[in-house]
Amino acid sequence: MVGTVAGAGLMYAGLTYGGGNDGFDSYPELAKAAEARMILEEAGVGFDSKKAIDGYVKGGLDSFSGYTASGAEDFSVDEYVNNSGTAVASGFRIKKAEDGGILLRSVEENKAAYVSGLREGDEIVSVNGTDIISTGYDDTASLLLGKQDTVCELVVVREGEKHNISFKRDNAPVTDLTWENLNGIGFIKFRYAGGITEEMISEALSELKDAKGYILDLRSDQPEDPEVCASILRFLAPGQQLLCVSNNGDMDFLSKEPADPALKGNVVLMINRNTSRCSEVITAAVKNINPDAVIVGERSSGEASYQKSVDLPSGGQVYYTAGTFHIEGIEDWNGKGIQPDKEVLMDPAKIGTDDDIQIKEAIEILD
């Protein structure tokens, strides 16, 4: 019976043992997967093809890579959630826990998530009765999102004990780049590079052109392709060359014409352990072109990768880490991070609050 089912499994996949099929010749593990699937289906066990494919593809990849059946997602689930209006306004960031639950990587004080009782390090194992671990992180993390003042019921694990928490959401439109004048200091905050346009940066620098100095708040993970990153450098570090090294060792140099207006004068760069990818590129490039710039905060994450996505003939999409990028002529920070000139340790949950001592230090340097 097993042999019959296994054979049927291979026929089901359009493949046969010893048939010289390129798929099985190159990837023999596909035969094992087909066997297992058909045996389970014969036994009446439910099978989710999307999860199976995602698990197979992602099994040998990093946390930034994966597969989607629809091809609609351009970035990972946690990036989608963390950059949502709900997460930003409610003051939380998530990532996948080791056991598959939703781990709160940070919770900002005095915002909706904190007020509801959630804390950094909590693991959410249930949202409105849906078990996260058994259902799957990718299919449930977005359940945290919702409209202003709506409530979802959570079960969280904190120090080994379960707690029931009613989370009342806050929500607000998210602006990927914000800027303001802080008593003569130009303050520019980067949230998500994917939505930052050259027009935004130009407008920010034009409005802040009379500032006595600038603070660039880069305390966030900003995944983006090298082309977008190079466009940002036109304004913030004109003339700096971006070096991209693909997984197969190919190198590509990106440099765009300097923009007008461009960042000039005294600069403080704020970074922390959430600073990664494009945020690290900006930090390194500005420091390289302006050695007097001061980096304040904590060592960055040391994640210098960039991702690409490919639409599949089936209609799905695979997105994967394609290589690393850094600034030509300076030491590669991948895996090591960028060390601040002035270390100021602080709970990320206090960013933007009255207890944001990193921004206080930045202002003091420029005053």
C-alpha positions in Angstrom: 0.0 0.0 0.0 2.8 2.4 0.9 4.6 1.7 -2.3 1.4 2.3 -4.3 0.7 5.6 -2.5 4.3 6.7 -2.9 4.2 5.9 -6.6 0.9 7.8 -6.9 2.6 10.7 -5.1 5.2 10.9 -7.7 2.7 10.6 -10.5 0.7 13.3 -8.8 3.7 15.6 -9.0 4.2 14.6 -12.6 7.5 12.8 -11.7 8.6 9.2 -11.5 11.5 7.3 -9.9 14.4 6.9 -12.2 12.7 8.8 -15.0 15.6 11.1 -15.5 13.5 14.1 -14.3 15.7 17.1 -13.8 13.8 18.0 -10.6 14.5 14.7 -8.9 18.0 14.3 -10.3 19.0 17.7 -9.0 16.8 17.8 -5.9 16.1 14.2 -4.7 14.4 15.5 -1.5 11.4 16.4 -3.7 10.7 12.7 -4.1 10.6 12.3 -0.4 8.2 15.3 -0.1 5.9 13.8 -2.7 5.9 10.4 -0.9 5.0 12.0 2.4 2.3 14.2 1.0 0.4 11.4 -0.7 0.7 9.0 2.3 -0.7 11.7 4.6 -3.6 12.6 2.2 -4.4 8.9 1.8 -4.7 8.8 5.6 -7.1 11.8 5.6 -4.6 14.2 7.0 -5.1 17.8 5.8 -2.3 19.3 3.8 -1.6 23.0 3.2 0.4 23.3 -0.1 1.3 27.0 0.5 2.8 26.3 3.9 4.6 23.2 2.5 6.2 25.1 -0.3 7.1 28.1 1.9 8.6 25.7 4.4 10.6 23.9 1.7 11.9 27.1 0.1 12.6 29.0 3.4 14.1 26.0 5.1 17.6 26.8 3.8 17.2 30.6 3.7 17.5 33.4 6.1 14.7 35.2 7.9 14.4 37.8 5.2 13.5 35.2 2.5 10.5 33.1 1.7 7.7 32.3 -0.7 4.2 33.6 -1.3 1.6 31.8 -3.5 0.0 35.1 -4.6 3.2 37.1 -5.3 1.5 40.0 -3.5 3.9 40.4 -0.7 7.1 42.3 -1.4 8.6 41.9 2.1 8.2 39.6 5.1 5.2 39.4 7.4 7.0 41.0 10.4 8.2 43.9 8.2 4.6 44.4 6.9 3.2 44.4 10.5 6.0 46.6 12.0 5.5 49.3 9.4 1.8 49.4 9.7 -0.2 52.3 11.1 -1.3 50.0 14.0 2.1 49.0 15.0 3.7 52.5 14.8 0.8 54.2 16.5 0.3 51.5 19.1 4.1 51.3 19.8 5.1 47.7 19.2 7.4 45.7 16.9 7.3 42.0 16.4 9.4 39.1 15.2 9.0 35.3 15.0 9.7 33.5 18.3 11.9 30.4 18.3 8.8 28.2 18.8 6.8 30.0 16.1 4.8 32.5 18.3 4.8 36.3 18.0 7.6 37.8 20.0 7.3 41.5 21.0 10.8 42.8 20.2 9.9 46.3 21.6 7.0 48.1 23.2 7.1 51.8 23.6 6.0 53.3 26.9 2.7 55.3 27.1 1.5 54.0 23.8 -1.5 51.7 23.3 0.3 48.4 23.5 2.1 49.3 26.7 -1.1 50.8 28.2 -2.9 47.6 27.4 -0.3 45.7 29.5 2.0 44.3 26.8 5.7 44.4 27.4 8.9 43.8 25.5 9.8 40.1 25.5 6.2 38.9 25.7 5.3 36.1 23.4 1.8 36.2 21.9 0.5 32.6 21.5 -3.1 33.4 20.7 -5.0 36.2 19.0 -8.8 36.2 19.3 -8.8 32.5 20.0 -6.5 31.6 17.1 -3.5 29.6 18.2 -0.4 31.2 16.7 2.0 28.3 16.9 -0.3 25.6 15.4 -1.7 28.0 12.7 1.6 29.5 11.7 3.3 32.9 12.3 3.0 34.0 8.7 -0.8 33.4 8.7 -1.6 35.0 12.0 0.8 37.9 12.8 -1.4 40.3 10.8 -4.3 39.6 13.2 -2.7 42.1 15.5 -3.6 44.9 13.0 -6.9 46.7 13.0 -8.8 50.0 13.1 -8.6 52.7 15.8 -9.9 51.7 19.2 -10.8 48.1 18.2 -9.9 45.4 20.7 -8.3 42.0 20.3 -8.0 39.4 23.0 -4.5 38.0 23.4 -2.8 35.2 25.4 0.8 36.1 26.1 3.6 34.1 27.8 5.8 36.2 30.2 8.5 34.5 32.2 6.8 31.1 31.7 3.3 32.2 32.8 0.3 32.8 30.6 -1.6 36.1 30.8 -4.9 37.2 29.1 -4.6 40.7 27.8 -7.2 42.9 26.0 -5.2 45.0 23.5 -7.0 48.2 22.4 -5.4 49.3 19.1 -4.3 52.7 18.1 -3.9 53.5 14.4 -2.6 56.4 12.4 -1.4 57.0 8.9 2.3 56.2 8.6 4.7 58.7 7.0 7.9 57.0 6.0 9.9 60.2 6.4 9.2 63.0 8.9 11.1 66.2 9.7 10.8 69.2 12.0 12.8 72.1 13.4 13.9 71.6 17.0 14.9 75.0 18.1 17.2 75.6 15.1 18.2 71.9 14.7 16.9 70.0 11.7 15.5 66.6 12.8 14.8 64.0 10.1 13.4 60.6 11.1 13.5 57.6 8.8 10.9 54.9 9.3 10.8 52.8 6.1 13.0 53.4 3.1 10.5 51.7 0.7 8.2 54.7 0.9 10.8 57.4 0.9 11.0 59.4 -2.3 13.6 61.9 -3.6 10.9 64.5 -3.4 10.4 63.9 0.3 14.1 64.3 1.0 14.4 67.4 -1.2 11.4 69.0 0.6 12.8 68.1 4.1 16.3 69.6 3.3 14.7 72.7 1.6 12.5 73.4 4.7 15.4 72.9 7.1 18.1 74.7 5.0 18.7 77.3 7.7 19.3 74.7 10.5 22.5 75.0 12.5 22.9 71.3 12.4 21.0 68.1 11.6 19.9 64.9 13.4 19.2 61.9 11.3 17.2 59.4 13.3 18.1 56.0 11.8 16.9 53.8 14.6 15.0 51.4 12.4 15.4 48.5 10.0 15.1 49.8 6.5 15.2 47.0 3.9 15.3 48.2 0.3 17.0 47.5 -2.9 20.3 49.2 -3.7 18.9 51.5 -6.3 16.6 53.2 -3.8 19.4 53.4 -1.2 21.6 55.0 -3.8 18.8 57.6 -4.5 18.8 58.5 -0.8 22.5 58.9 -0.8 22.3 61.5 -3.6 21.0 63.9 -1.0 22.6 62.7 2.3 26.1 61.6 1.1 26.6 62.9 -2.5 29.4 61.2 -4.4 29.5 58.1 -2.1 29.6 54.8 -4.0 27.5 51.9 -3.1 29.2 48.5 -3.6 26.8 45.5 -4.1 28.3 42.0 -3.8 25.9 39.3 -5.0 25.8 35.7 -3.6 27.8 34.5 -6.6 30.5 37.1 -6.0 29.6 39.5 -8.8 30.2 43.2 -7.8 28.2 46.2 -8.9 29.0 49.8 -8.1 26.1 52.3 -7.8 26.6 56.0 -7.7 24.1 58.7 -8.7 24.6 62.3 -9.5 24.7 64.6 -6.4 21.4 66.2 -5.7 20.5 69.8 -4.8 19.8 70.5 -2.1 22.2 68.2 -0.3 22.9 67.6 3.4 25.5 70.1 4.7 26.8 71.2 8.0 27.1 69.5 11.4 25.4 66.1 11.6 24.5 63.7 14.3 23.4 60.1 13.3 21.3 58.2 15.8 21.5 54.4 15.6 20.7 51.4 17.8 20.4 47.6 17.5 17.4 48.0 15.2 19.5 50.0 12.7 20.1 47.7 9.7 20.5 47.5 6.0 19.7 50.8 4.3 19.9 52.6 7.6 23.4 51.3 8.1 24.4 52.3 4.6 23.2 55.9 5.2 25.1 56.0 8.5 28.3 54.7 7.0 28.1 56.9 3.9 27.4 60.2 5.8 30.2 59.4 8.3 32.6 58.6 5.4 31.9 61.9 3.6 31.8 63.9 6.8 34.3 62.6 9.4 33.1 65.3 11.8 29.6 63.7 11.9 28.9 62.1 15.3 27.3 58.7 15.6 25.2 58.4 18.8 23.5 55.4 20.4 24.3 51.7 20.2 26.1 49.3 17.9 23.9 48.7 14.8 22.7 45.2 13.8 25.3 44.4 11.2 22.8 43.3 8.6 24.1 44.5 5.3 21.9 42.3 3.0 19.6 43.3 0.2 16.7 41.3 -1.1 15.2 40.6 -4.5 11.9 39.0 -5.6 11.1 36.8 -8.6 7.6 36.2 -10.0 7.2 32.5 -10.7 5.4 31.0 -13.8 2.9 29.4 -11.3 1.8 32.9 -10.2 3.7 32.8 -6.9 6.7 34.7 -5.9 10.0 33.9 -4.2 11.9 36.6 -2.4 15.4 36.0 -1.2 18.6 37.6 0.1 20.6 38.4 -3.1 23.8 39.7 -1.5 25.3 42.4 0.7 25.9 46.1 0.1 28.2 48.6 1.8 30.1 51.8 1.0 33.1 51.5 -1.2 36.4 52.2 0.5 35.4 51.5 4.1 35.3 48.4 6.2 32.4 46.1 5.6 30.2 46.1 8.7 28.2 42.9 7.8 27.9 40.7 10.9 29.7 43.2 13.0 27.6 46.3 13.1 28.6 50.0 13.2 30.0 51.2 16.5 28.8 54.7 17.6 31.3 57.4 18.4 29.3 58.1 21.6 27.6 55.1 23.1 24.3 55.9 24.8 22.3 52.8 25.9 18.6 53.1 26.0 15.4 51.0 25.9 14.1 51.2 22.3 10.6 51.5 23.8 11.5 55.0 25.0 12.2 56.3 21.5 10.2 59.5 20.9 9.3 59.9 24.6 10.5 62.3 27.2 13.0 59.6 28.3 14.7 59.5 24.8 18.2 60.2 26.1 19.8 59.5 22.8 18.0 62.4 21.1 18.8 64.6 24.2 22.5 63.7 23.7 22.3 64.5 19.9 20.7 67.9 20.7 23.4 68.7 23.2 26.2 67.9 20.7 24.7 70.3 18.2 23.8 73.1 20.6 
